[in-house]
Amino acid sequence: QNTIQLVDKLTDMNKDFELMLYPNQRHGIGFPKRNHTTRESVQFWFRHFLGKELEK
C-alpha cells in the first residue's frame, strides 16, 4: 500500500524512479534473489553517483 502511494506520487510529479518487486518476499530478501538485489543496488550507485556502469 505505501509503495503504491509512493509510485503514484512520483508519477504525478513526473519523477524518474526505479522499482524492483520480489514476489513472495517479505522485508528480508532471501537467496538467490538477494544476489540480484545486491547487484542491482550496487549498479544503481555506480550509474547515478559515479556516472558509469558496473562491469559484469
Residue frames as qw, qx, qy, qz and C-alpha x, y, z in Angstrom:
[[0.000, 0.885, 0.465, 0.000, 0.00, 0.00, 0.00],
 [0.277, -0.825, 0.106, 0.480, 2.75, 2.50, 0.88],
 [0.435, -0.161, 0.606, 0.647, 4.70, 1.55, -2.23],
 [0.255, 0.607, 0.662, 0.357, 1.67, 2.19, -4.42],
 [0.101, -0.947, -0.245, 0.182, 1.19, 5.60, -2.82],
 [0.393, -0.614, 0.346, 0.591, 4.85, 6.46, -3.40],
 [0.391, 0.135, 0.693, 0.590, 4.71, 5.37, -7.05],
 [0.133, 0.800, 0.568, 0.140, 1.51, 7.34, -7.54],
 [0.203, -0.916, -0.040, 0.344, 3.07, 10.50, -6.09],
 [0.433, -0.410, 0.501, 0.627, 6.31, 10.14, -8.06],
 [0.337, 0.360, 0.699, 0.517, 4.43, 9.70, -11.33],
 [0.018, 0.908, 0.417, -0.042, 2.19, 12.68, -10.50],
 [0.256, -0.860, 0.175, 0.404, 5.37, 14.73, -10.05],
 [0.734, 0.662, -0.148, 0.012, 6.83, 13.36, -13.31],
 [0.300, -0.736, 0.607, -0.015, 9.86, 11.99, -11.41],
 [0.689, 0.338, -0.637, -0.072, 12.06, 9.18, -12.69],
 [0.564, -0.480, 0.583, -0.332, 12.40, 6.20, -10.38],
 [0.489, 0.230, -0.829, -0.142, 13.34, 2.54, -10.40],
 [0.698, -0.273, 0.394, -0.531, 11.36, -0.15, -8.64],
 [0.408, 0.219, -0.879, -0.116, 12.14, -3.85, -8.35],
 [0.764, -0.277, 0.176, -0.556, 9.50, -6.18, -6.94],
 [0.187, 0.269, -0.942, 0.066, 10.34, -9.58, -5.50],
 [0.734, -0.258, -0.280, -0.563, 7.15, -11.67, -5.28],
 [0.884, -0.317, -0.344, -0.030, 6.64, -13.84, -2.21],
 [0.538, 0.126, -0.428, 0.715, 9.38, -12.00, -0.31],
 [0.356, -0.841, -0.386, 0.128, 8.84, -10.04, 2.87],
 [0.098, -0.981, 0.156, 0.068, 11.06, -7.29, 4.27],
 [0.389, -0.572, 0.668, 0.276, 14.12, -9.51, 4.01],
 [0.761, 0.507, -0.261, -0.308, 15.04, -10.90, 0.61],
 [0.782, -0.347, 0.514, 0.067, 16.50, -14.41, 0.71],
 [0.092, -0.427, 0.760, 0.481, 18.89, -16.20, -1.62],
 [0.614, 0.061, 0.284, 0.734, 19.13, -16.45, -4.58],
 [0.145, 0.868, 0.360, 0.311, 17.13, -13.24, -5.04],
 [0.425, -0.843, 0.027, 0.328, 19.39, -11.45, -2.57],
 [0.585, -0.141, 0.425, 0.676, 22.24, -11.79, -5.08],
 [0.276, 0.602, 0.515, 0.544, 20.11, -10.00, -7.67],
 [0.185, -0.943, -0.262, -0.089, 19.04, -7.15, -5.40],
 [0.563, -0.636, 0.168, 0.500, 22.61, -6.59, -4.20],
 [0.510, 0.093, 0.488, 0.702, 23.92, -6.43, -7.77],
 [0.115, 0.753, 0.477, 0.439, 21.14, -4.04, -8.81],
 [0.368, -0.902, -0.153, 0.164, 21.77, -1.80, -5.79],
 [0.556, -0.444, 0.304, 0.634, 25.50, -1.55, -6.48],
 [0.395, 0.363, 0.548, 0.642, 24.77, -0.90, -10.16],
 [0.057, -0.906, -0.394, -0.145, 22.42, 1.94, -9.17],
 [0.432, -0.814, 0.069, 0.383, 25.17, 3.65, -7.15],
 [0.541, -0.134, 0.476, 0.680, 27.72, 3.23, -9.93],
 [0.275, 0.569, 0.579, 0.515, 25.32, 4.61, -12.53],
 [0.118, -0.904, -0.345, -0.223, 23.93, 7.56, -10.58],
 [0.437, -0.877, 0.089, 0.180, 26.90, 8.64, -8.48],
 [0.540, -0.418, 0.503, 0.530, 29.95, 7.59, -10.47],
 [0.468, 0.674, -0.147, -0.552, 28.41, 8.01, -13.91],
 [0.297, 0.418, -0.810, -0.284, 29.47, 4.60, -15.19],
 [0.898, -0.086, -0.235, -0.362, 28.22, 1.06, -15.49],
 [0.614, -0.494, 0.607, -0.101, 29.40, -1.71, -13.21],
 [0.360, 0.423, -0.777, -0.297, 31.45, -4.27, -15.10],
 [0.915, -0.111, -0.108, -0.373, 29.92, -7.74, -15.27]]
